[in-house]
Structure formats: structure tokens, C-alpha cells
């Protein structure tokens, strides 16, 4: 089992920045990929970014590329999402996940960007 706990969400103005964290515990050797999805009210959950734990290769949704940066701390088993130039359209609950033979999800953290 892997437990994921997100933190760092909050309220920020248009153009502001936030840094999300996702701390993993448990069988942290059981996954090879971590990433973020988000879900806005009335919309489906959408992919945001992903990182390959070994090697650090990253992938981004086109809507966030150039504004968001995903990274990880292998020692602390923690993943980060640095979000810059935030827009009201980025308002959503952000979920982190870890994927190996099983997929694990965090409980989500709210990000609200005001106009």
C-alpha cells in the first residue's frame, strides 16, 4: 500500500503562484510514475503533469506547459508541482497519483485562482 498526502493548495490571485506537494509513504518502491490530475466543478478529471521517478522525465498537459513544473525529491519520497502564472481556469481540486502495478490517489487539495 502507498499513502499519498497533498498539501499547498489555497487561494491566489490571477497571475500568482502556488507550490503543491505530494508526500508518499508505505511501499514507495512499488511505483515508477507519479503525477497530478485536476478536476474543476462540473468537469471531468484531467491530466496535468507526470514524472518518471527514475530518471525524472516529465510530461505536461498543453494547457499548463511553460507555467507548471513537476519535480520530485527521491530521498523524501515527495513530489512537487510549482504553478506559476496561475489563471482562473486553473481553479480545481488537484489530485496526486502514484502508478505501478496498482494506482494510488491522494485526497486532493483545492486550488482557487481569483480574477
Secondary structure, DSSP 8 states (H G I E B T S, - for coil): -EEEEEE--EEEETT--EEEEEEEEESGGGEEEEEEEEE-TTS--EEEEEEETTT--EEE-TTTBTTEEEEEETTTTEEEEEE-S--GGG-EEEEEEEEESSEEE---EEEEEE-
